Amino acid sequence: MAQPPILRPDLDTIVSLAETISRCARQLESSGASVGTPPSPPASPKTQQNIQGTERTELREACDKLLYLAAGPYEHLMATAQSHRVEAALQFAAHFDLASYVPSDGSSIAFSELAAATGLPTLQISRMFRILVVYHIFCEPRLGFVAHNACSRLLLEQHIHATVSYYTDESFRAASCLSETTRKWPGTQERNETALNLAYNTTLPKFEFFNAEPWRAARFRMAMAGMTQGESFSLQHLVQGFDWASLPEGSMVADIGGGGGHVSVALAKAHTKLNFIVQDLKTAFDGNSIPESLSGRISFREHNFFTTQPSSADVFLLRWILHDYPDKFARKILQNTVAAMKPGSRIVVMEGVMQPPGSQSHICERKSRLLDVAMMTLLNSSERDLDAWKSLFYEADPSLKLVKVTTPAASALSVMELQLDV
Ligand SMILES: C[S@@+](CC[C@H](N)C(=O)[O-])C[C@H]1O[C@@H](n2cnc3c(N)ncnc32)[C@H](O)[C@@H]1O
């Protein structure tokens, strides 16, 4: 019987990895990229742009493997098993908004002063900060004082703070209930039998639960915008990943499940001849911030995508919607969308397309694996590979044809274009 292929044979040694690191570092330095310590404040976080491109991926991959080999199996396993403690410290910092108490001009503040300002115990504050410091978040420039570094300064940005809060609160707490959930509801695809349901003792599915506590819905919406700040989920990939310029002037894009409208804003800025209707649940419309200059081209409409699509559009955009649902629900969303399509209109789906295990670097593969576990934990859904996407589209409607798949460089998501085959 044929043996399955051996995945990713690991032939690297500490020395060969060190050589790779040295080569990549030299290439990056000669290309003018900053490979040293990120500047400390008051430089703007935007000025410490990460090292870009394939050299960066190769460098990170080699560093990651080298760290693993240097640590050895026992240390690596134990460090991984304890990573929740770092997450807990970050949750603490996000929950009490500690970054906002640290001077943004680069100077430091005493732990005791921070404790007085927040009403938290000094000892607990210092212990939480000190674990973050050894993970490169904040620094302690002199004993008993904390200051921002380039990484902690990101927490001053509202959207990034919301992303970290969401990851370290709902996402983290739900993840700790995953095994218990599997024992209780093995193999379920129900939206309200998830680890999130156990963690929060609720019978509501994720988005209904968030809507019942509008501050969670608002934070999640902001978190979605925060996730687009990095390279992998940048909205530029959507701006460039579909031929928006080919649409006639005045075309309408329905941004289904568009949250606070951040995706439509990015597209509207780049494509000035297009109009947008952002559809989402009611709570999405509280305090949304569309720039004045775009308000004539972007409107909002309350719409539950499990019901009949009420808008006519040239493009129906589903960015990061279908991966939230197991097939039976995702099919329904697509069918409601198909029913509203007119001749020539298209569906644009932007989602991860899982690659076969071992076909990417660990650093790249981790992103889709982490997302996949998040989907399992919070929604009983999953990331899909191309075959799974194709069969979902076919089962939703056999006349729905996937005409193009584009994966922009450095994007963790692909743009899939669908048309009706009439
Ligand atoms: C993962 S977010 C994606 C947001 C945005 N499309 C993006 O790419 O950043 C899912 C969005 O779907 C919305 N949503 C969830 N259930 C919905 C429903 N039944 N009808 C309409 N929108 C819904 C959520 O409020 C949220 O804004």
The ligand as a Tripos MOL2 file, in Angstrom:
@<TRIPOS>MOLECULE
LIG
   27    29     1     0     0
SMALL
NO_CHARGES

@<TRIPOS>ATOM
      1 C1        -16.4800   38.4970   10.8130 C.3       1 LIG1
      2 S1        -17.3880   39.9790   10.7310 S.3       1 LIG1
      3 C2        -16.9480   40.5990    9.1460 C.3       1 LIG1
      4 C3        -17.0990   42.0940    9.0360 C.3       1 LIG1
      5 C4        -16.6180   42.6820    7.7000 C.3       1 LIG1
      6 N1        -17.3060   42.0950    6.5750 N.3       1 LIG1
      7 C5        -15.1270   42.5290    7.5410 C.2       1 LIG1
      8 O1        -14.6950   41.9100    6.5620 O.co2     1 LIG1
      9 O2        -14.3690   43.0260    8.3750 O.co2     1 LIG1
     10 C6        -19.0210   39.3810   10.5250 C.3       1 LIG1
     11 C7        -20.0630   40.4760   10.4260 C.3       1 LIG1
     12 O3        -21.3350   39.8530   10.1540 O.3       1 LIG1
     13 C8        -22.3300   40.5150   10.9220 C.3       1 LIG1
     14 N2        -23.4610   39.5930   11.0990 N.ar      1 LIG1
     15 C9        -23.5310   38.4950   11.8940 C.ar      1 LIG1
     16 N3        -24.7060   37.9030   11.7650 N.ar      1 LIG1
     17 C10       -25.4150   38.6250   10.8700 C.ar      1 LIG1
     18 C11       -26.7050   38.4930   10.2890 C.ar      1 LIG1
     19 N4        -27.5080   37.4790   10.6320 N.pl3     1 LIG1
     20 N5        -27.1020   39.3870    9.3790 N.ar      1 LIG1
     21 C12       -26.2790   40.4230    9.0260 C.ar      1 LIG1
     22 N6        -25.0400   40.6130    9.5340 N.ar      1 LIG1
     23 C13       -24.6170   39.7160   10.4380 C.ar      1 LIG1
     24 C14       -21.6110   40.8450   12.2170 C.3       1 LIG1
     25 O4        -22.3020   41.8610   12.9340 O.3       1 LIG1
     26 C15       -20.2490   41.2950   11.6830 C.3       1 LIG1
     27 O5        -20.2400   42.6520   11.3850 O.3       1 LIG1
@<TRIPOS>BOND
     1     1     2 1
     2     2     3 1
     3     2    10 1
     4     3     4 1
     5     4     5 1
     6     5     6 1
     7     5     7 1
     8     7     8 2
     9     7     9 1
    10    10    11 1
    11    11    12 1
    12    11    26 1
    13    12    13 1
    14    13    14 1
    15    13    24 1
    16    14    15 ar
    17    14    23 ar
    18    15    16 ar
    19    16    17 ar
    20    17    18 ar
    21    17    23 ar
    22    18    19 1
    23    18    20 ar
    24    20    21 ar
    25    21    22 ar
    26    22    23 ar
    27    24    25 1
    28    24    26 1
    29    26    27 1
@<TRIPOS>SUBSTRUCTURE
     1 LIG1         1 GROUP 0 **** ****
